[in-house]
Amino acid sequence: MAIPGFVDYKRREYCNDVGCPIQLLLNKQEKGSEQYEKIRGICKNKCISTTYQFHHWLIEKGFQVVRPESQPKTEGE
């Protein structure tokens, strides 16, 4: 659910924006097909981007990570 005046990150927005070659292959497949699921497995288990790259892309694009104040903090916060 988007915060008023903001937009939510869309699934695979980063992958499409940076031209991930795995995402390009995935885009050519019919969603749910055997080949689609096989390629999707690469994304899920062996992503070729790092969290560092993704994090910096988010910053560059103006995204913010937020949570409700009432949410309990996790260990390390």
C-alpha positions as CSV (number, residue, x, y, z in Angstrom):
1,M,0.0,0.0,0.0
2,A,1.5,3.3,-1.1
3,I,2.0,6.2,1.2
4,P,-0.1,9.2,-0.1
5,G,2.1,11.1,-2.6
6,F,4.5,8.1,-3.1
7,V,4.6,5.1,-5.4
8,D,5.5,1.5,-4.4
9,Y,8.4,-0.3,-5.9
10,K,7.1,-2.5,-8.8
11,R,8.2,-6.1,-8.9
12,R,11.4,-6.5,-11.0
13,E,11.5,-2.7,-11.6
14,Y,15.3,-2.7,-10.9
15,C,15.9,-5.7,-13.1
16,N,14.2,-4.2,-16.1
17,D,15.7,-0.8,-15.5
18,V,19.3,-2.0,-15.4
19,G,18.7,-4.4,-18.4
20,C,19.5,-7.6,-16.5
21,P,20.1,-10.3,-19.1
22,I,18.2,-12.9,-17.0
23,Q,15.2,-10.6,-16.8
24,L,15.3,-10.0,-20.6
25,L,15.1,-13.8,-21.1
26,L,12.3,-14.0,-18.6
27,N,10.4,-11.2,-20.3
28,K,10.3,-13.3,-23.5
29,Q,8.6,-16.3,-21.8
30,E,5.0,-16.9,-21.1
31,K,4.4,-16.3,-17.4
32,G,4.0,-19.6,-15.6
33,S,5.4,-21.8,-18.4
34,E,8.1,-24.4,-17.6
35,Q,10.8,-22.2,-19.2
36,Y,9.6,-19.1,-17.3
37,E,9.8,-20.9,-14.0
38,K,13.3,-22.3,-14.8
39,I,14.6,-18.8,-15.6
40,R,12.8,-17.4,-12.6
41,G,14.7,-19.9,-10.5
42,I,18.0,-18.1,-11.5
43,C,16.5,-14.8,-10.2
44,K,15.4,-16.4,-7.0
45,N,18.5,-18.4,-6.2
46,K,21.5,-16.9,-8.1
47,C,20.7,-13.2,-8.8
48,I,23.6,-11.7,-10.7
49,S,23.2,-8.3,-9.0
50,T,24.3,-7.6,-5.4
51,T,22.3,-6.1,-2.6
52,Y,24.8,-3.2,-2.7
53,Q,23.9,-2.5,-6.4
54,F,20.2,-2.8,-5.7
55,H,20.4,-0.5,-2.6
56,H,22.3,2.2,-4.5
57,W,19.8,2.0,-7.4
58,L,17.0,2.5,-4.9
59,I,18.7,5.6,-3.5
60,E,19.5,6.9,-7.0
61,K,15.8,6.5,-8.0
62,G,14.6,8.2,-4.8
63,F,13.0,5.2,-3.1
64,Q,12.7,5.1,0.7
65,V,12.3,2.0,2.9
66,V,9.7,2.7,5.6
67,R,7.8,0.8,8.3
68,P,5.0,1.7,10.7
69,E,6.2,3.1,14.1
70,S,4.1,0.4,15.8
71,Q,6.2,-2.4,14.2
72,P,8.5,-3.9,16.8
73,K,12.2,-3.4,16.1
74,T,14.4,-6.3,15.1
75,E,17.6,-7.3,16.7
76,G,20.5,-5.0,15.8
77,E,18.4,-1.8,15.5
